[in-house]
Amino acid sequence: MNTVRKISIRIFVILSLFFPAFYSIFDADYLIEYYAGFSWAYAALAVFLLCQLLQHRIRRRSCFFWILLVGILLYNLLFTYYNIRYHHWYGEQINNTIALLLLLFLVGSEEDSTEDQELALFVIRAAVFSNLCSILYFALGYSNLLICNNQVIFGRLPEDFYEYRHYWVYSHKSDYAVMLLGFIGLCIRYKTLFSKKAVYLLSLAVLLTALALTHSWTGIMGAILVFAGAVLDRIDFKKIVITKFHIAGGVGLVIAAGLAGKVLLAERNLLTLGDRLPIWKETLRTIVEYPKGWGFYFGEVLLKCENGFTTNNAHNIFLNAVLRFSIPVGLCFTLLFLLIFAYALYKCRSWMAAGMCLAVLVLINMDYALQNYEVAMCLMLLYLVCIAPAKNKTKERMLP
């Protein structure tokens, strides 16, 4: 049983990073991923959760554990009611519940630091190799790889598309950026697990190259925040001794942020947060008009903003949850995620981990940056980077 448990969580990682095959009730572009149902990666994850239960490994029942458990139950009660009465689609509910249970079981499990580190190292190796494949895939002229309804779709952007961007096996460049920030944070957090410094630096280089290919400015600024936190972790504030490394690192980050900001201002209107403000305004108006949620209309009906911009989603995972599944379900989902991020920030033992957590939170507020079949990996990365070190009381070592 213990072997099955360890293998199943690793199968989940492999499938998520290389072969995220799922089934959807739609075949049309965008609607495929908006209505993702059964996922093979989540099937492996369900086996892992079952093993955790059968082995009675859930014993660290903290206050957060019980609050999260109650929140998951309430989320399912509300979602089931609105599904029965109005929406009649359970894919999102089931997948999100499995993802939330993963975090619950990891927080409440008996895994020691060795087992968490073994999992972290496995994820790092798989993520680096996956992103090497991603870079090669982009070099061949493709933007994304979609495996759905027993079909493999090799996606290319239109030749006249206004910018280059890369998704790899994710639904959007922002989703990809969220995962990359998590992988970068994981590499830095578990730097001591690398056999050689060169391997560590090359791994970060692969992940940063992939992040640049996404063309997600929010993700790039998030990476700067992560590395700024890593620099702060090297400063002993009790002694306040600023070394040449700190000065050079600080100057480098300021220059990088300045250059990124210059290019960003040329491509995005920051006064409207890249047209997010009018989108959110129209979304809130629509939510008031349809408090029970759009259901299957989501993704097909366009939001028509006051500036003339039209879009099929709210560019915010929390507003989308409300718009799709009703005010009660969306608010419950939002509160669950805010609880998780607040707990992760509370448990952080480094500025780097806090920076990663905040960067991911900003990204999912700026775009529809997490589909339901991607939530579990995001939460597992949050656990490994922010929560596991505190649970296991291990000491972090940051960049030299």
DRENDOVEX-565491 format. One line per 8 residues: their letters; for each residue x, y, z of C-alpha. Coordinates in pm, 1 decimal. Layout:
a = X/Y/Z ~ ...
//
This chain:
mntvrkis = 0.0/0.0/0.0 ~ 282.2/239.5/84.4 ~ 444.6/167.9/-253.9 ~ 115.9/227.6/-436.0 ~ 77.7/558.8/-251.3 ~ 422.4/683.3/-354.8 ~ 387.7/562.5/-713.3 ~ 41.4/716.2/-759.7
irifvils = 151.0/1067.4/-657.1 ~ 445.6/1042.3/-896.5 ~ 219.3/923.7/-1177.6 ~ 6.3/1230.8/-1109.4 ~ 315.1/1451.5/-1148.8 ~ 425.3/1280.8/-1472.2 ~ 80.2/1295.8/-1629.9 ~ 35.5/1661.1/-1528.5
lffpafys = 369.5/1767.7/-1675.5 ~ 385.4/1552.3/-1988.4 ~ 49.8/1395.9/-2069.6 ~ -237.2/1596.3/-1913.0 ~ -507.1/1400.6/-2095.4 ~ -866.4/1474.4/-1999.6 ~ -1217.8/1449.4/-2136.7 ~ -1453.2/1737.6/-2202.3
ifdadyli = -1818.9/1769.7/-2290.9 ~ -1727.5/2020.5/-2564.5 ~ -1497.7/2010.6/-2865.3 ~ -1492.3/2382.5/-2951.3 ~ -1184.6/2595.9/-2885.8 ~ -1166.6/2733.5/-2529.1 ~ -1481.3/2546.1/-2422.9 ~ -1275.6/2226.0/-2418.6
eyyagfsw = -1067.4/2344.7/-2125.0 ~ -1338.7/2550.2/-1959.4 ~ -1537.9/2227.1/-1921.2 ~ -1263.6/1976.8/-1842.5 ~ -1404.9/1663.7/-1681.9 ~ -1232.9/1332.1/-1612.0 ~ -853.2/1367.2/-1597.9 ~ -610.3/1075.4/-1595.1
ayaalavf = -373.8/1272.0/-1371.2 ~ -654.2/1326.2/-1120.7 ~ -743.6/957.5/-1138.5 ~ -390.7/879.7/-1016.1 ~ -433.4/1146.3/-752.0 ~ -756.1/984.4/-632.3 ~ -562.1/659.1/-580.1 ~ -307.2/850.7/-370.5
llcqllqh = -581.5/1003.1/-155.5 ~ -744.9/662.6/-105.9 ~ -411.8/516.7/7.2 ~ -369.3/802.8/252.0 ~ -706.7/719.9/404.9 ~ -657.6/343.2/415.7 ~ -316.7/383.6/580.2 ~ -460.0/621.8/842.8
rirrrscf = -191.3/879.6/765.9 ~ -412.4/1181.0/835.0 ~ -323.7/1263.1/1195.8 ~ -190.3/1619.6/1212.2 ~ -531.0/1781.8/1258.7 ~ -452.5/2147.6/1313.0 ~ -702.9/2431.5/1329.7 ~ -636.1/2503.8/962.1
fwillvgi = -706.3/2137.1/879.3 ~ -1054.3/2151.2/1033.9 ~ -1141.2/2491.2/884.9 ~ -1033.3/2373.6/539.2 ~ -1230.6/2049.6/578.9 ~ -1546.5/2241.6/673.4 ~ -1488.7/2475.5/378.9 ~ -1457.2/2182.6/136.9
llynllft = -1779.6/2030.1/268.4 ~ -1964.9/2362.1/239.4 ~ -1827.7/2413.7/-111.7 ~ -1964.1/2074.6/-217.6 ~ -2301.6/2128.2/-53.4 ~ -2349.6/2460.4/-232.7 ~ -2210.9/2332.5/-562.7 ~ -2430.8/2019.9/-552.3
yyniryhh = -2742.4/2227.9/-486.6 ~ -2675.2/2465.8/-778.7 ~ -2576.1/2178.5/-1006.4 ~ -2896.4/1989.2/-934.0 ~ -3115.6/2297.5/-969.7 ~ -2945.7/2486.8/-1251.6 ~ -2610.9/2385.9/-1403.1 ~ -2606.2/2003.8/-1425.3
wygeqinn = -2229.6/1980.2/-1470.3 ~ -2010.2/1821.3/-1204.7 ~ -1665.8/1813.9/-1366.2 ~ -1545.4/2136.4/-1203.4 ~ -1681.8/2037.3/-863.8 ~ -1520.1/1692.2/-863.6 ~ -1179.7/1806.7/-989.1 ~ -1158.9/2105.2/-754.2
tialllll = -1261.0/1886.0/-462.3 ~ -987.7/1632.0/-540.5 ~ -733.3/1915.9/-559.4 ~ -847.0/2064.0/-227.0 ~ -841.6/1720.7/-62.0 ~ -483.3/1676.2/-180.5 ~ -377.0/1985.8/11.7 ~ -586.0/1880.9/312.5
flvgseed = -425.2/1534.9/319.3 ~ -73.7/1671.7/270.5 ~ -117.3/1919.3/556.0 ~ -262.7/1653.5/783.0 ~ -29.6/1370.4/682.3 ~ 256.9/1212.0/872.8 ~ 509.0/1260.7/593.6 ~ 845.2/1361.8/735.5
stedqela = 1092.1/1600.9/576.8 ~ 1265.2/1315.7/389.4 ~ 949.1/1209.3/208.4 ~ 854.2/1567.5/125.0 ~ 1204.6/1630.2/-7.4 ~ 1193.4/1314.7/-219.6 ~ 867.8/1432.4/-373.8 ~ 1006.8/1784.1/-425.9
lfviraav = 1317.0/1650.6/-601.5 ~ 1104.2/1428.8/-824.5 ~ 885.5/1726.3/-921.0 ~ 1191.3/1941.7/-991.9 ~ 1350.4/1683.2/-1220.5 ~ 1024.5/1618.9/-1404.0 ~ 950.2/1991.3/-1437.0 ~ 1293.8/2075.8/-1577.5
fsnlcsil = 1275.7/1794.5/-1833.0 ~ 918.0/1888.7/-1926.0 ~ 1022.1/2248.0/-1985.5 ~ 1319.7/2141.3/-2194.3 ~ 1064.8/1964.3/-2413.4 ~ 852.7/2279.8/-2404.6 ~ 1136.8/2498.1/-2534.2 ~ 1206.6/2251.4/-2814.9
yfalgysn = 834.6/2238.7/-2895.7 ~ 827.2/2619.9/-2923.0 ~ 1135.9/2613.2/-3146.0 ~ 947.1/2381.9/-3382.8 ~ 681.4/2652.7/-3421.3 ~ 408.0/2528.6/-3188.2 ~ 241.9/2717.8/-2903.4 ~ 51.9/2454.5/-2706.4
llicnnqv = -18.8/2083.7/-2681.2 ~ -373.3/1976.3/-2597.3 ~ -470.8/1614.8/-2525.6 ~ -847.5/1587.1/-2495.0 ~ -1125.9/1348.8/-2595.2 ~ -873.0/1096.5/-2731.7 ~ -723.8/1357.1/-2963.1 ~ -381.7/1521.9/-2961.9
ifgrlped = -392.1/1881.6/-3085.3 ~ -66.9/2052.2/-3186.7 ~ -155.8/2418.5/-3148.1 ~ -7.8/2707.8/-3342.7 ~ -84.7/3077.3/-3308.5 ~ -218.4/3255.9/-3618.7 ~ 58.8/3413.2/-3824.6 ~ -93.3/3758.4/-3777.0
fyeyrhyw = -135.2/3721.1/-3399.0 ~ -41.8/4044.1/-3219.8 ~ 225.1/3884.3/-2995.0 ~ 417.9/3562.1/-2949.3 ~ 316.1/3346.1/-2654.1 ~ 363.5/2990.2/-2541.7 ~ 132.7/2765.1/-2337.2 ~ 299.4/2420.4/-2359.1
vyshksdy = 55.6/2167.7/-2198.6 ~ -148.6/2436.6/-2022.3 ~ -461.8/2620.8/-2126.4 ~ -314.9/2971.8/-2144.2 ~ 12.7/3157.7/-2103.4 ~ -94.4/3273.8/-1755.4 ~ -158.9/2915.6/-1641.9 ~ 187.4/2822.8/-1764.1
avmllgfi = 338.8/3121.4/-1582.0 ~ 171.4/3018.7/-1255.0 ~ 328.2/2673.4/-1275.5 ~ 668.7/2809.8/-1371.9 ~ 670.7/3043.2/-1071.4 ~ 593.5/2742.1/-854.8 ~ 874.5/2537.7/-1013.2 ~ 1121.5/2825.6/-971.9
glcirykt = 1025.3/2862.4/-606.5 ~ 1063.1/2487.1/-560.4 ~ 1414.9/2490.0/-707.9 ~ 1527.2/2772.7/-480.0 ~ 1360.1/2627.9/-171.0 ~ 1522.2/2285.3/-222.2 ~ 1851.9/2409.2/-364.3 ~ 2048.9/2182.1/-128.8
lfskkavy = 1900.9/1873.8/-297.9 ~ 2090.8/1948.5/-619.9 ~ 2408.0/1745.6/-657.0 ~ 2598.1/2028.6/-828.1 ~ 2561.4/2405.3/-839.9 ~ 2584.5/2396.7/-1220.1 ~ 2281.9/2165.8/-1237.7 ~ 2090.0/2403.7/-1011.2
llslavll = 2174.5/2708.4/-1222.7 ~ 2096.8/2528.4/-1549.2 ~ 1761.5/2415.5/-1408.0 ~ 1670.9/2773.0/-1319.8 ~ 1786.6/2885.1/-1664.9 ~ 1550.6/2635.9/-1831.7 ~ 1255.8/2751.0/-1622.0 ~ 1330.5/3120.7/-1676.6
talalths = 1364.3/3067.2/-2052.2 ~ 1025.7/2897.0/-2057.1 ~ 879.2/3185.5/-1854.8 ~ 1013.4/3436.3/-2107.6 ~ 849.6/3237.0/-2388.6 ~ 507.7/3266.5/-2221.6 ~ 511.9/3644.0/-2280.3 ~ 327.1/3680.7/-1948.7
wtgimgai = 441.7/4012.6/-1805.8 ~ 268.9/3946.0/-1476.9 ~ 457.7/3616.3/-1454.2 ~ 791.1/3783.7/-1537.2 ~ 735.8/4052.0/-1273.1 ~ 639.3/3771.5/-1034.1 ~ 972.8/3599.5/-1101.6 ~ 1154.0/3923.0/-1014.7
lvfagavl = 959.3/3926.7/-688.5 ~ 1065.7/3566.9/-616.5 ~ 1434.4/3641.5/-673.3 ~ 1409.6/3963.5/-473.9 ~ 1281.4/3751.3/-185.3 ~ 1573.0/3509.9/-233.7 ~ 1816.3/3801.5/-202.9 ~ 1642.4/3923.7/113.9
dridfkki = 1676.7/3574.4/260.7 ~ 2054.4/3612.1/241.3 ~ 2054.8/3930.4/450.2 ~ 2098.7/3888.3/822.9 ~ 1882.9/4173.5/949.0 ~ 2014.4/4128.5/1304.1 ~ 2366.2/4207.9/1192.3 ~ 2269.2/4420.9/892.4
vitkfhia = 2586.7/4350.8/703.2 ~ 2538.7/4427.8/335.6 ~ 2783.8/4233.2/122.2 ~ 2888.4/4292.6/-238.2 ~ 2657.2/4008.6/-338.6 ~ 2357.8/4184.8/-183.4 ~ 2443.8/4511.9/-356.1 ~ 2501.3/4343.2/-690.7
ggvglvia = 2185.2/4137.2/-653.2 ~ 1978.5/4442.0/-561.1 ~ 2114.5/4645.4/-851.7 ~ 2055.8/4355.0/-1089.0 ~ 1694.8/4315.7/-976.6 ~ 1629.5/4690.1/-1007.8 ~ 1775.2/4692.7/-1360.0 ~ 1577.2/4382.4/-1457.4
aglagkvl = 1255.7/4531.6/-1317.1 ~ 1323.1/4860.1/-1496.7 ~ 1382.8/4693.9/-1833.0 ~ 1078.1/4470.7/-1792.0 ~ 870.7/4771.6/-1689.5 ~ 981.3/4969.3/-1994.6 ~ 877.1/4692.5/-2233.6 ~ 556.9/4634.7/-2035.4
laernllt = 453.0/5000.1/-2063.0 ~ 499.6/4979.2/-2438.9 ~ 258.8/4682.6/-2462.5 ~ 6.7/4730.8/-2182.6 ~ -204.1/5019.0/-2050.3 ~ -132.1/5014.5/-1676.9 ~ -398.8/5277.3/-1607.0 ~ -660.9/5010.3/-1682.3
lgdrlpiw = -438.2/4722.1/-1563.7 ~ -425.2/4591.2/-1918.9 ~ -802.1/4640.2/-1972.5 ~ -878.4/4444.0/-1656.1 ~ -1070.3/4723.8/-1482.5 ~ -1344.0/4756.5/-1748.7 ~ -1367.6/4375.7/-1771.4 ~ -1412.2/4341.7/-1394.1
ketlrtiv = -1668.7/4623.6/-1391.8 ~ -1877.5/4453.8/-1659.7 ~ -1838.9/4118.2/-1484.1 ~ -1972.3/4256.7/-1156.6 ~ -2269.6/4408.3/-1341.1 ~ -2338.4/4071.9/-1506.4 ~ -2310.2/3884.9/-1175.3 ~ -2574.0/4111.0/-1022.0
eypkgwgf = -2796.7/4040.6/-1322.4 ~ -2736.0/3663.0/-1309.7 ~ -2672.3/3573.6/-941.2 ~ -2737.0/3201.1/-1008.0 ~ -2447.9/3187.2/-1252.9 ~ -2421.9/3151.6/-1628.8 ~ -2365.7/2776.1/-1624.1 ~ -2315.7/2643.5/-1977.5
yfgevllk = -2346.3/2992.5/-2124.3 ~ -2003.6/3071.0/-1984.1 ~ -1746.7/3083.6/-2261.9 ~ -2007.0/3135.8/-2533.6 ~ -2166.6/3465.1/-2428.4 ~ -1930.4/3764.2/-2449.1 ~ -1882.1/4031.9/-2187.4 ~ -1911.2/4366.7/-2367.8
cengfttn = -1707.6/4626.4/-2180.4 ~ -1761.2/5002.9/-2190.2 ~ -1432.4/5059.2/-2377.2 ~ -1554.1/4838.5/-2663.3 ~ -1344.5/4540.3/-2557.7 ~ -1518.5/4200.5/-2559.8 ~ -1411.9/3883.2/-2383.5 ~ -1558.1/3544.8/-2291.8
nahnifln = -1434.0/3544.4/-1930.1 ~ -1364.7/3777.8/-1638.6 ~ -982.9/3742.2/-1643.1 ~ -990.7/3652.1/-1274.7 ~ -1041.1/3298.2/-1140.5 ~ -1254.3/3416.6/-848.7 ~ -1486.5/3637.1/-1053.5 ~ -1514.5/3354.9/-1307.2
avlrfsip = -1617.0/3111.7/-1031.4 ~ -1896.5/3349.9/-928.8 ~ -1998.3/3424.6/-1287.4 ~ -2009.0/3055.1/-1382.3 ~ -2150.2/2881.0/-1077.4 ~ -2343.6/3142.6/-873.1 ~ -2261.1/3393.4/-602.1 ~ -2266.9/3142.4/-309.9
vglcftll = -2048.8/2883.1/-487.4 ~ -1806.0/3144.2/-620.6 ~ -1771.3/3318.3/-285.5 ~ -1708.3/2987.7/-109.7 ~ -1441.6/2899.9/-367.1 ~ -1283.6/3244.1/-323.8 ~ -1277.7/3221.3/56.1 ~ -1122.7/2872.6/40.4
fllifaya = -839.6/2996.0/-179.1 ~ -783.5/3310.0/26.7 ~ -767.6/3089.9/337.8 ~ -509.8/2863.5/170.8 ~ -291.8/3151.5/53.8 ~ -316.8/3325.2/390.8 ~ -207.6/3003.5/564.6 ~ 77.1/2953.5/315.3
lykcrswm = 198.8/3309.0/377.2 ~ 170.7/3256.5/753.7 ~ 374.5/2935.1/732.7 ~ 639.5/3077.6/498.7 ~ 987.6/3064.6/643.5 ~ 1148.1/3280.1/376.4 ~ 1096.3/3597.7/179.5 ~ 1135.0/3393.6/-137.6
aagmclav = 844.4/3165.0/-50.9 ~ 630.9/3465.7/40.9 ~ 724.2/3630.7/-289.4 ~ 627.2/3320.6/-485.5 ~ 297.3/3293.6/-300.4 ~ 209.3/3659.8/-362.8 ~ 318.3/3640.6/-728.2 ~ 89.4/3342.0/-792.2
lvlinmdy = -197.9/3516.7/-612.1 ~ -155.9/3825.3/-832.5 ~ -150.8/3612.5/-1148.3 ~ -472.8/3428.4/-1071.9 ~ -637.7/3763.3/-1000.1 ~ -525.5/3905.8/-1334.4 ~ -631.4/3620.5/-1561.6 ~ -817.6/3290.4/-1581.3
alqnyeva = -488.2/3134.2/-1480.9 ~ -603.4/2802.4/-1333.7 ~ -833.4/2551.3/-1495.9 ~ -976.2/2282.2/-1269.4 ~ -734.1/2012.6/-1392.1 ~ -438.6/2241.3/-1300.8 ~ -542.1/2335.0/-946.9 ~ -394.2/2026.1/-775.8
mclmllyl = -40.9/2087.9/-906.7 ~ -58.8/2452.1/-800.0 ~ -168.3/2358.6/-447.0 ~ 97.5/2087.7/-420.8 ~ 366.4/2340.7/-512.8 ~ 232.1/2582.5/-250.6 ~ 251.9/2303.7/5.3 ~ 608.1/2200.1/-82.3
vciapakn = 745.8/2554.9/-95.3 ~ 554.5/2728.2/184.7 ~ 390.9/2478.5/422.1 ~ 608.6/2165.1/429.2 ~ 922.4/2342.7/560.9 ~ 727.1/2479.2/857.3 ~ 548.1/2149.3/922.5 ~ 871.9/1956.0/921.8
ktkermlp = 1067.8/2231.9/1097.0 ~ 1351.0/2217.3/846.5 ~ 1587.7/2505.7/790.4 ~ 1605.4/2670.4/450.5 ~ 1919.3/2767.0/267.8 ~ 1886.6/3029.1/-2.2 ~ 2093.3/3143.5/-297.6 ~ 2462.4/3186.5/-212.9
//
